[in-house]
Amino acid sequence: MDFSLFAHMERIGPDSDHSELRRELIALAKMADDGGMRAIWTGEHHGMDFTIAPNPFLSLVDLSYHTKNLQLGTGTIVAPFWHPIKLAGEAAAADLITDGRIELGIARGAYSYEYERLMPGMDAWEAGLRMRETTPLLRQLWAGDCAHEGEFYQFPSTTSAPKPVQTDGPPIWIAARDPNSHAFGVENGFNIQVTPLWQGIEEIESLMDKFNTACDGYSGPRPKIMLLHHTYVASDDQDTALAANELSRFYNYFGAWFQNKRPVNQGLIETLTPEELAANKMMSSENMLRDLTMGTAKQVIDQIKRYEDLGYDEYAFWIDSGMSFARKRDSLARFINDVMPAFT
């Protein structure tokens, strides 16, 4: 099993300085690089200090100057916000600048907060259709002389400029949840990235079942599948309990952003009260402890062994959590030093 790191600049309140958040992201990437992780993934989000990543290619090029071996992945590009020619060209340019280290994760997006600002009137269904039209065009544009007449995009013969360093372009990963998304990715020869969020082992098993079903109907080489999951490696049980509380708060804020009902000021959503946090039983610390990949190194090893037995090819350590940098750093260090060696 390969291991990677999924990380962004993030803040829930105004106290953290953006420059300091960038330095912290670089430090985590260097830890992942020095520790032998395969890749680092960072996504695309707009107008939200909860996840600060308006263009993942900029972030990844920045990280490329501070790392040596890590693959640099978009986790994920929000396809409907990009014209296919622009996406193909910027991905290829990033691949050129990083000497062929780019991987391209692509999704339809999830936040209506972003849709209504960048693509007013677009819903998740249309976003998915746009993603499915865009993604197969990328390899054609990288190959050159691609003309297209589609539902959303029409353009005459065009070649990506520049062309990517990697043969056939950067590897493409599709963020998939429902069976149709798995089938679309697999049938096009794309790798699959799945995110069970807080939903636990049943969802992790279900997502693998959907992937296997898609692969059963595909005659080409089996794509890879990556599991992205919130992870915390604790020093002891007390530390685990603290992390569960912190992740409970994170998912409460995640849900509030997703629902898009609270006021947002200066990129920060209105603070959740202690009463609101306590009332959300779905995101309770007990559920975080039960359903996320967290605990002592031995407990985390046992959990990831189970994912490996299911057939996952890569495990992405999702470190976004609202925790302090020191707590993120220490958890990642324990993961690198105490967990990863169990899988070599």
Secondary structure, DSSP 4 states (H G I P E B T S, - for coil): -EEEEE--B--SSTTS-HHHHHHHHHHHHHHHHHTT-SEEEE--B-S-TTSBBS-HHHHHHHHHTT-SS-EEEEEEEEGGGS-HHHHHHHHHHHHHHTTS-EEEEEE----HHHHHHHSTT--HHHHHHHHHHHHHHHHHHHHS-EEEE-SS-EEEEE--SS--SSTTSS-EEEE--SHHHHHHHHHTT-EEEE--TT-HHHHHHHHHHHHHHHHHT--SPPPPEEEEEEEEEESSHHHHHHHHHHHHHHHHHHHHHHHT-S-EETTEEPPPPHHHHHH-GGG-HHHHHHHSEEEEHHHHHHHHHHHHHHT-SEEEEE--SS--HHHHHHHHHHIIIIIGGGG-
